[in-house]
Amino acid sequence: MNAPRTVLVLGSTGSIGTQALDVAARNRPLFRVAGIAAGGSDPGALAAQAIAHEVEVVAVTKATAVEDLQLALYAEAQRRGYARGEFRMPRILAGAGSVTELIDAIPADVVLNGMPGSQGLQPTLKTLETSATLALANKESLIAGGPLVLKAAKPGQLVPVDSEHSALAQALRGGRAEEVDRLVLTASGGPFRGRTREQMTGVTVEEALAHPTWSMGPLVTINSATLINKGLELIEARLLFDVPCDRIDVVVHPQSIVHSMVTFTDGSTIAQASPPDMRLPIALALHWPDRVPGAAPSCRWDQASAWTFEPLDDTAFPAVELARHAGTVGGCLPAVFNAANEELVAAFLAGNIGFTSIVDTVERVVGEASGWHREPRDIEDVFAAEKWARARAAEIARTGGK
């Protein structure tokens, strides 16, 4: 039997990170978690993960969280019955650069990047400098730094974790690149499927956070409600699979069983189907290209079920077409699209803007971003585009669009 793959989990206390650690715990002959990273706002959870997986290094981006984490580690060890000195205290790295330090510190076979937002870009680029496979759940880093990430990635080094892109990667095994006609991303439709734009003007934060299928963090959940998330996935699919944006479709599939499809030039469509459970794409990404037996339950064919598909209402949900424009233009515009959205989601969660203002304002910022159509020269270019987008989005939100 081969030695287990050494894994780093970035964003370990988030939804993807906790499920990745669950996959690793269930498959210890396959995976050894050597390091974890998180913001540090939940030191108790981070300590429990560190001790359960006997990790060598823990990184916290919040520099002031070190003492709280140390205390939490001792408390967790005591709770598990360890006497002082019986367990090995992991090395703690702290501060803004701690995640890239972690990647430098431990030679890994796989780095799972489940960090939220565009803060995942530097760890993505750092991982690609190594020989490790990058299991990418942080779509924003690919979207924001697209040309830089693709230039840095070695053949086969970038493996998607998102259920939709994992589905596409699996379906694409069914034919050669020149045989691909269209990619089809499926969307649950979110909590407001079927509503008109007018019916969404008074949506509350609580309503927008009630996703019908998936349990996710607040940013991704709001993005799913606006369908910005599906727009980001369209750009991600363009970058991952080198298929133009005008050959990537989005279809609403409320049951969330078919995770995406590929239509080939002969008229055949291959779909990947499974009950909604992120452990399946996570396990496949960690063990790519091989599957992990029993990663998640399969569909039951001895029970009646119905799958439905319907076109996306682009009038009620204009985010996908806006993303298609940003992805087609390319350059730094996807970074502007993503950063403006992050700023506006934060404003909505704080109660400062309405729900429909999120996409309306992103559209306005993208429309004003003609200076950012060029490709980024380096990571500082990406950050400059994001800084401009955030500032402009905040200004429009603050002044009510004036």
N, C-alpha and C positions, 0 to 999 in steps of 0.2 A: 504494500500500500504506500502511496506517495505521502510525504509529510504534509501536514495541514498548511493551507495558505495563510501567510501572515497578513493580517488585515488592520488597517487604521479606519476608524469611524469618526468622521468630522460632522459635528452637529448631533452628538450622541444622545442628547436628552430630548431632541425633537421627535416628531412622528416617524420619519424615515429612520432616524438613528436608533430609536428604541426597537423598531421592528427588525432592523439589521442585526442588532445584538441578540434578539430572540432567535433569528435564523442561525446565528453563529452558535448560540447555546444549545440548540437542538441538533447541531451537526459538528460537534467538537472534533471528530476525526478529519473533517474537511477544512475547518477554519480556526485560527488562533488570533484572538483580538489582542494586539500588542500595545495599541495606543488609542485614546479617545480624546475628543476635543468638543468643547461647548462654550457658551457665553459665560457661564458661571452663576447665573441667577438662581439656579436650583442646586446648591452644593450637596444636599442630601441625596438627590437622585444620582448625581455624578459620582459621588462616593460609593453608592451601592453598586453602580455599574463597574467602577474600577476594581472593587474587591471581588465581585462575582466573577469577573473575567480575568482577574489577576494580571491586569495590564501593567506594562512597564512605565508608561508615561501618560500623564494627563495634561492637556493644555486648556487654559481658560483665558478667553480674550479680555475678560474684566480683571484688570490687574489687582484690584482691591479684594478680589474673591479668594485669594490664596489662604488667608488665615481661616476663613469660614470653611474652605474645602478641607484643610488639614484637620480641623476639629470634627468635621463630618466624617472623615475617613476613620479617625479613632473611634468615634461613636458607632459607626457601622461595624467596625471590626469587633468592638465590644458586644454589640447586639448579636453578632454571629458566633460569639463564644470564644473569640481569640484572646489569649492573654497578650499583654504588651510585649512586643518583640517576636511574637509567633507569626506575624504576617509581614510581608515586605511592603513597606510604604512606597507607592509609585513616585517617580520623579514628577514634580509639578513645574510646568512652564506657564508663564502668565504674561498678559499684555497683548497689544495689537498684533505683534509678530509671532505670537506663540504657536499658531497653527502651522505656519511654514517651518518654524523650528522643529515641531513634532515630525513633520515629513522628512526633514533633514536627519533627525535623530534616530529614526528607526527604518532600516531597509525593509520595505513592505512589498508583498506580491500584489495586493489590491488596496487602493485607497477609495473608500466610499465618501463622496462629498455630498453630505446632506445639510450643509449650512444654508441658512435662509438668505435670500436676496443676493445682491451683487457683491457682498463681502466675500463670497466664495470664489471670486475671480483669481485672486493671488494664490490661494491653495490649489486651484485647478492648474494654473501655469506651473507652479512649483512641482506638483505631482508629475506633470508631463515632462519635466526635466529628468525624471528618474526612469527606471525601467518598469515601474509599477503600472498595472492596469488601473485606469481611472473609471470607477463605477459612478457615473454622474447623475445625481438626483438634483443637483443645484443647476437647473436649466438657465438661471439668470446669468451665470458666469459664461456660458457658451454664447448666449444671446448678446450680452454686453461686449464681450471680447472676441466675437466670432472669428475674424481673420487671424488674430493673434493665437487663439486656441487651436484653430485648424493647422496653422503653420507649425505650432509646437508639437502637435500630436503625431506620434509614430503610427504606422499602419496597424490597425486593430487595437490600439491602446485605449481608445475611448469607447466605453460601453454604456448605453443608457439604462437608467433605473426607472424613469417614468413608465407607467404601465402602457401608455400609448406607444412610446418609442421602442420599448421592449417588444411589444406586439409587432411593430413594423419590422424590427430587426429579425424576429422569428419568421415572419411571413416572407421576408425578402430572401430567405434561404430557399424558397421555392422557385427561383428563377435567376437568370443573369441580369446584370444592371441594364443592359440594352433591351431587355424584355419588359421592363417596368413601364407601364403607362401612367398610372396615377397612384398616389398615396391617399388613403382615406382615414382621417382622424375621427374617432367617435367622441361625442360629448354627452354627458348625462343631461345637460340642459340646465343644471343647477336648481336652486330652490324656486326660481321665478320662471321656469319653462312655461310657455303659454301665455304669459302676461304681455301686455302691450307696454310700450315705453311710458305712456301716461300713467299706467297702473303701477309703475315702479318709482315714481317721483317721491313718494312718501315712505319708501322702505326704511326700516330701522336697522340699526347695527345688529340687534338680536336676530331679526329675520334673515339678514344676509349671512350670518354665521351658522345658520341651520342648514347645512348641506345634506341632501337626501341620501347620499351613498357613502361618501368618504369622511373619515375623521382626520382633519389636518390642522395645521397652525392657522392663525387668523389671517395672515397675508394671503396664503394660498386659497383659503376658504372664500375670502372676499373676491379674489381673482377668478374663482370658479363661478361665483354669483354674477359677475359682470361679463364673464367669458373672456376676459383679458388672458386668463390662464390658457385658454385654447388658442388664442392668438400667439402667445409666447411659444406654445408647443408647435404651432405651424412654422415659426421662424426656426425653432430648434430642429424640426424635421428637415427643413431646407438645408441647414448646416450639416447635420449628421449624415444625411443620405444623398446629398448633392442632387436634389430634385427641385426644379424651379417652383417658386411659390404658386404660380398659376396652374400647376399640376398637383396641388395638394388640396384636397377637399375636406370639409368639416360637415359631419352629419350628426344629428341628435339621436341618441340611442339611450332612452331613459333607464333601461335595465342594467346598463354597465357590465354586460357579460362579454360582448365583442369589444375588445379594447382598441383595435384598429385593423385596417385591411390594406391589402395591396392589390390593385387591378393590373393585370398584365396585358400585353399588346394583343394576345389572342382572344381576349374577352373573359379570361378566367380571373376570378377574385379569390384570394386566399385570406382568411380571417384567423385571428388568434382569439380564442374564447376561453374564459374561466370565470368563476365567481369572483367578485371584487375582493381581492386580498393582496395587499402590496408585498407580502412575503414571497410571492412567486417571482415577480420581476427582480426583487432585491436578491433572492437566492441565485437566480440565473446570472445576474450581473457579477455577483461575488465569485461564481464558479464558471463564468463564461469561458469557452462556448458549451460547456457541459451542463446538463440539468441536475438539480438536486432532488432525488426521489422524495416524495411526500412533502414537498415544500409548502403546498397549500391544497385544500380540497379541490376536486375536479367537478365539472358539471355532472348533474345526475340525469341520465337519459331514460330512467325508468319512471320519471315524474313529468307530468304535463307542464309545459311552459311555453311562453310566447315572447318573441323578440321583435321589437318594432324600431323602425328607422324613419326619421322625418327631416325635412330640410331645415336648416338654421334660418331663423327670422333675423336677417341682417339689419332691419329697421329698428327692431327692439334691442338687438345686441350688435352694435356696429364695431365692436372691438376686433373681431376677427378680420374684417376687411381692412381696418386701420393697420393691423399687424401685417397683413399681406403687403400693403404698401411699404411699410417700414422694412420688411424683409426683402422686398424686391429692390428697393433703393440701396439697402445695405450700408456699408461704411459704419459710421458711429450712430446712425439713426435708430437701430434696434436698442442701443444703449440708452438713448434719449427716451424712447418709448417705455422701456422698463423702469428707468429711474424716476421719470415723471409719475408713472403709476404707483410706485412704492411710496412716493411723497404724498400722493393724493389718497391712497388707502389709509395711511396714517392719519391724515386730516379727517377722513370719514369716520374712522374708529374713535377719534377724539371728539366727534360730534360737531366738527367745524364746517363740513360741507355735506350736501345731499348725495344720495347714492348715484343718481344719474350724472352728477357733476364729475364723477371720477373719470369716466371715459370721455365726456365732453371736453374736459380740460386737457387730458392726454392728447386728444386730437388737435387741440389748439397749439399745444407745445410742439408737437411733431410738425405741424404746419409752419411754425416759426423757426424751425431748426435747419434751414437751408445751409447754414455754415457747417453743419455736422454730417453732410452726405459723404464726405471723404473717408477713406479707410484710416483707422488708427495707426499711428507710427509705433506706438508703444503703450504700455499700460497706463502711463500718465495721461495720454490722449483720451483714453476711455474714461478715466476718472474726471477729466476736465469736462467732457461731454455730459457725464452724469451730474456733475456739480452745477453746470449751467441749467440742465433740465430740472433738477430739484428746486433750484432758486426760482426759475420761471414759473414752475407749477405752484410753488408756495406763494409767490406774489399774486398770481391769478386767483388762487383760493382765498387769500387774505383780502383782496380788493373786490371780490365778487365778480371777477371777470373784466374789470375795467383796465 
